[in-house]
Amino acid sequence: MNDPKVIAIKMTLYRVGAESPLIPLLIRAAELGKTVVCLVELKARFDEEKNILVAQNLEDAGVHVVYGVIGLKTHCKLALVVRQEGDEMRSYCHIGTGNYHAVTSRLYTDFGLFTAKKEIAEDVVNLFHFLTGKSLKRDYHRLLVAPVAMKDAFLKKIHREAQHAKKGHPARIIAKMNSLDDREIIQALYDASEAGVKIDLIVRGFCCLRPGAPGLSSNIRVFSIIGRFLEHTRVFFFQNGEKKAVDGELYIGSADWMHRNLQARVEAVAPVLEHSQRDRILEFLELLIDDHRQGWEMKPDGTYHRRKVKHPRKDLGTHTILMHKARSRG
């Protein structure tokens, strides 16, 4: 905000909260003459009134406030900072799984990718042009964007895993989300399962897929983690024939595998390209899958059974383990 080389700041605000520390900073940036653009989603359930007040305060301070694409709720979590560096402009972007909300950031588990990689930053810039009405662009290089292309991309990746499995190549899918109800995605997962793809789904809320059914979903497991924090991350992993999992494809973003997210909202999912970052996220996913303290597993009839604690002193639960790891990193 105080950096004189920062030229522009753009953000999407879905749930932000009236007392957010971000709002004064954005207002101050506008007062300093920087171009500040905020997309405020007025239809964010339970936060409509707060978001209207936030939008009014931003507009009064000279921030360019927009309200998204007509007919679509804007749910993606994006931030963009454009900075003058030498003779060129460089874009820094953040793609998150959670809202820019001071309260929920302390209660939810979420991931965020902060990157200046040109191929991702260009997509974020173009997506903001779309959201602000400056572009009708529908193709993106790295981002999976809903409703224009995300669902088709996920279906192709699930189908690709099935083809790998049929050829005897490594094939695995791990997907973590809030809820799952999209019929085409579910059918594609069933088909992949019967082709031999090992599929682990970590679904916090409702799940319309039934795992472990012979002849339908025998290679699919569904877990839910109930604990101290609300599981909110959306992560999608595809082994893509690679011998090492870390060489597979991994995405994070704002969308669940639900009809509303894939076809009735603006969503963005970004690839995680650095091996070190993929390693950490895969470690997190395996912790969830192996959790016998907080984990519940869905049976073929749709009921959930709490997993049995095997080692009371060792099975600490994902949230406790992650807090220990965070403390050890300092």
C-alpha positions in Angstrom: 0.0 0.0 0.0 2.8 2.4 0.9 5.1 1.1 -1.9 5.4 4.0 -4.4 6.1 1.4 -7.2 2.7 -0.2 -6.8 0.5 1.1 -9.6 -2.7 -0.9 -9.1 -4.5 -3.3 -6.7 -7.4 -5.5 -7.6 -9.4 -7.9 -5.4 -12.5 -10.0 -5.3 -14.4 -9.7 -2.0 -16.9 -12.4 -1.3 -17.0 -12.6 2.5 -14.9 -9.8 4.0 -16.5 -8.6 7.2 -17.3 -5.1 8.2 -14.2 -4.9 10.5 -11.8 -6.2 7.9 -8.3 -4.7 8.1 -8.1 -4.9 4.3 -10.8 -2.2 3.8 -8.8 0.7 5.4 -5.7 -0.4 3.5 -7.5 -0.4 0.1 -9.0 3.0 0.9 -5.6 4.4 1.8 -4.1 3.0 -1.4 -6.8 4.8 -3.4 -6.1 8.0 -1.5 -2.5 7.7 -2.4 -3.4 7.7 -6.1 -3.2 4.1 -6.9 -5.7 2.4 -9.1 -7.8 0.2 -6.8 -10.6 -2.1 -8.1 -12.7 -4.3 -5.9 -15.4 -6.7 -7.0 -17.8 -7.0 -4.1 -20.3 -9.9 -4.3 -23.6 -8.5 -2.8 -25.3 -11.9 -2.9 -22.9 -13.7 -0.5 -25.3 -15.5 1.7 -25.5 -14.2 5.3 -23.2 -11.3 4.5 -25.4 -9.3 2.1 -25.8 -6.3 4.5 -22.1 -6.2 5.5 -21.0 -6.3 1.8 -23.3 -3.4 0.9 -21.7 -1.3 3.7 -18.2 -2.3 2.6 -19.0 -1.4 -1.0 -20.4 2.0 0.0 -17.3 2.8 2.1 -15.0 1.8 -0.7 -16.9 3.8 -3.3 -17.0 6.9 -1.1 -13.2 6.7 -0.9 -12.7 6.6 -4.6 -12.2 2.8 -5.1 -13.6 1.5 -8.3 -16.3 -1.0 -7.1 -17.9 -3.5 -9.5 -20.5 -6.1 -8.8 -19.5 -8.9 -11.2 -21.1 -10.6 -14.2 -24.9 -10.4 -14.6 -26.5 -13.7 -13.7 -23.4 -15.2 -12.0 -22.3 -15.1 -8.4 -18.6 -14.3 -8.2 -17.1 -16.8 -5.8 -13.4 -16.8 -6.8 -10.8 -15.6 -4.3 -8.3 -13.4 -6.2 -6.0 -10.6 -5.5 -3.7 -8.8 -8.0 -0.9 -6.2 -7.4 0.7 -4.5 -10.4 4.1 -3.0 -9.7 6.5 -0.9 -11.7 9.9 -2.7 -11.8 12.5 -1.1 -14.0 11.1 -0.6 -17.5 8.3 -3.1 -17.1 5.1 -3.8 -15.1 5.1 -7.0 -13.0 2.0 -8.6 -11.7 1.8 -10.4 -8.4 -1.3 -12.5 -7.7 -2.9 -14.5 -5.0 -5.4 -17.3 -5.7 -7.0 -18.7 -2.6 -9.4 -21.4 -1.4 -10.9 -19.1 1.3 -12.3 -15.7 1.7 -10.4 -12.6 2.7 -12.1 -12.6 6.0 -10.3 -11.8 9.3 -12.6 -14.0 11.5 -12.9 -17.1 9.3 -9.1 -17.0 8.6 -8.6 -18.1 12.2 -11.3 -20.8 12.1 -11.1 -22.3 8.7 -8.3 -24.3 7.0 -7.4 -22.8 3.6 -4.7 -22.6 1.1 -3.4 -19.7 -0.9 -1.0 -19.5 -3.8 1.0 -16.3 -4.1 2.9 -16.1 -7.4 4.4 -13.8 -9.9 4.7 -16.5 -12.6 3.8 -14.8 -15.8 1.6 -17.5 -17.3 -0.6 -17.5 -14.2 -0.5 -13.7 -13.6 -1.6 -13.1 -17.2 -4.7 -15.3 -16.6 -5.5 -13.4 -13.4 -5.2 -10.1 -15.2 -7.5 -11.3 -18.0 -10.0 -12.7 -15.5 -10.2 -9.4 -13.8 -10.8 -7.8 -17.2 -13.7 -10.2 -17.7 -15.1 -9.5 -14.2 -15.0 -5.7 -14.8 -16.6 -5.9 -18.2 -13.5 -5.0 -20.2 -13.2 -8.4 -21.9 -15.2 -11.4 -23.0 -12.2 -13.7 -22.9 -13.1 -17.3 -22.4 -9.8 -19.1 -22.8 -7.1 -19.2 -20.2 -3.6 -20.7 -20.3 -3.2 -22.0 -16.8 -6.3 -21.2 -14.7 -9.4 -23.4 -14.8 -12.2 -20.8 -14.9 -15.9 -21.5 -14.3 -18.4 -21.4 -15.9 -16.5 -21.2 -19.1 -14.1 -24.2 -19.0 -13.6 -25.6 -15.6 -16.1 -28.5 -15.7 -14.9 -29.8 -19.1 -11.3 -29.6 -17.9 -12.0 -31.6 -14.8 -14.0 -34.2 -16.8 -11.1 -34.6 -19.2 -8.6 -35.0 -16.4 -10.8 -37.7 -14.7 -11.2 -39.5 -18.1 -7.4 -39.3 -18.7 -6.8 -41.0 -15.3 -9.1 -43.8 -16.5 -7.1 -44.2 -19.7 -3.9 -44.3 -17.7 -5.3 -47.1 -15.5 -6.4 -49.2 -18.5 -2.9 -49.0 -19.9 -1.3 -50.0 -16.6 0.1 -46.6 -15.8 0.0 -44.9 -12.4 -3.5 -43.5 -11.9 -4.9 -41.8 -8.8 -7.2 -38.9 -8.0 -7.4 -37.1 -4.6 -10.0 -34.4 -4.4 -10.9 -32.3 -1.3 -13.9 -30.0 -1.3 -16.8 -28.8 0.8 -19.6 -30.7 -1.1 -20.1 -32.9 -4.2 -23.2 -33.1 -6.2 -22.5 -32.6 -9.9 -23.9 -35.6 -11.7 -21.5 -35.7 -14.7 -18.5 -35.4 -12.3 -19.9 -38.3 -10.2 -20.5 -40.5 -13.2 -17.0 -39.8 -14.5 -15.6 -40.8 -11.1 -17.6 -44.0 -11.1 -16.3 -44.8 -14.6 -12.7 -44.1 -13.5 -13.1 -46.3 -10.5 -14.2 -49.2 -12.5 -11.3 -48.6 -14.9 -8.9 -49.1 -11.9 -8.2 -45.5 -10.7 -7.7 -45.2 -7.0 -9.8 -42.3 -5.8 -9.9 -40.6 -2.4 -12.4 -37.9 -1.8 -12.3 -35.7 1.3 -15.7 -34.0 1.5 -16.6 -31.9 4.4 -20.3 -31.5 3.7 -22.8 -33.5 1.7 -21.7 -36.0 -0.9 -24.1 -37.5 -3.5 -21.5 -40.1 -4.6 -21.6 -43.5 -2.9 -18.2 -45.1 -2.4 -17.2 -48.8 -2.2 -20.1 -50.2 -4.1 -19.1 -53.4 -6.1 -19.3 -52.8 -9.8 -19.8 -49.1 -9.4 -17.3 -47.4 -7.1 -15.2 -50.2 -5.6 -12.0 -48.0 -5.8 -13.5 -44.9 -4.3 -13.2 -43.9 -0.6 -15.0 -40.9 0.9 -13.7 -39.2 4.1 -14.8 -36.3 6.2 -12.6 -34.6 8.8 -14.5 -33.2 11.9 -12.3 -31.3 14.3 -11.2 -28.0 15.8 -11.2 -26.1 12.5 -13.6 -26.1 9.6 -12.1 -27.8 6.6 -12.5 -25.4 3.7 -9.6 -26.1 1.3 -10.4 -27.2 -2.2 -7.6 -29.3 -3.7 -7.5 -31.5 -6.8 -4.7 -34.0 -7.5 -4.3 -36.1 -10.7 -1.4 -38.6 -10.9 -1.4 -38.4 -14.7 0.7 -41.5 -15.3 3.6 -40.2 -13.3 5.6 -42.7 -11.1 6.1 -40.1 -8.4 3.0 -38.3 -7.0 4.9 -35.0 -6.8 5.2 -35.0 -10.6 1.4 -35.2 -11.0 -1.0 -32.3 -11.5 -2.2 -30.4 -8.4 -4.7 -27.5 -8.3 -6.2 -25.3 -5.6 -9.0 -22.8 -5.8 -12.4 -21.7 -4.9 -14.7 -24.3 -6.5 -16.4 -27.4 -5.2 -17.5 -30.2 -7.5 -21.1 -28.9 -7.4 -23.4 -27.8 -10.2 -23.6 -24.3 -8.8 -19.9 -23.8 -8.6 -19.1 -25.3 -12.0 -21.9 -23.7 -14.0 -23.5 -20.9 -12.1 -20.6 -19.0 -10.5 -17.4 -17.4 -11.5 -14.7 -19.6 -10.0 -10.9 -20.0 -10.5 -8.6 -22.9 -9.8 -4.9 -22.6 -10.3 -2.1 -25.2 -10.8 0.6 -25.5 -8.1 3.8 -25.7 -10.1 6.6 -25.8 -7.6 7.6 -29.3 -6.4 8.2 -28.1 -2.8 4.7 -26.7 -2.6 3.2 -29.8 -4.1 5.1 -31.9 -1.6 3.6 -30.0 1.3 0.1 -30.1 0.0 0.3 -33.9 -0.8 1.6 -34.4 2.7 -1.4 -32.6 4.0 -3.8 -34.7 1.9 -2.2 -37.9 3.1 -2.6 -36.7 6.7 -6.3 -36.3 6.1 -6.7 -39.7 4.4 -4.8 -41.4 7.3 -6.5 -39.5 10.1 -7.9 -42.0 12.7 -8.6 -39.4 15.3 -10.9 -36.9 13.5 -11.7 -39.0 10.4 -15.2 -40.3 9.4 -15.6 -42.7 6.4 -18.7 -43.1 4.3 -20.0 -46.6 3.7 -21.7 -47.7 0.5 -25.2 -47.0 2.0 -24.3 -43.4 2.6 -23.8 -43.6 6.4 -20.7 -42.3 8.0 -18.7 -44.3 10.6 -16.0 -42.8 12.8 -12.7 -44.4 12.2 -11.1 -46.2 15.1 -8.1 -44.8 16.9 -5.3 -47.4 16.5 -2.6 -45.7 18.6 -4.1 -43.3 21.2 -0.7 -41.6 21.8 0.3 -41.4 18.1 -3.0 -40.7 16.4 -3.2 -37.0 17.2 -5.5 -35.9 14.4 -4.7 -33.7 11.4 -5.3 -30.3 13.1 -3.1 -31.0 16.1 -0.3 -32.3 13.8 -0.5 -29.3 11.5 -0.3 -26.9 14.5 2.8 -28.8 15.8 4.3 -28.4 12.3 3.5 -24.7 12.1 5.1 -24.1 15.5 8.2 -26.1 14.6 8.7 -23.9 11.4 8.8 -20.9 13.7 
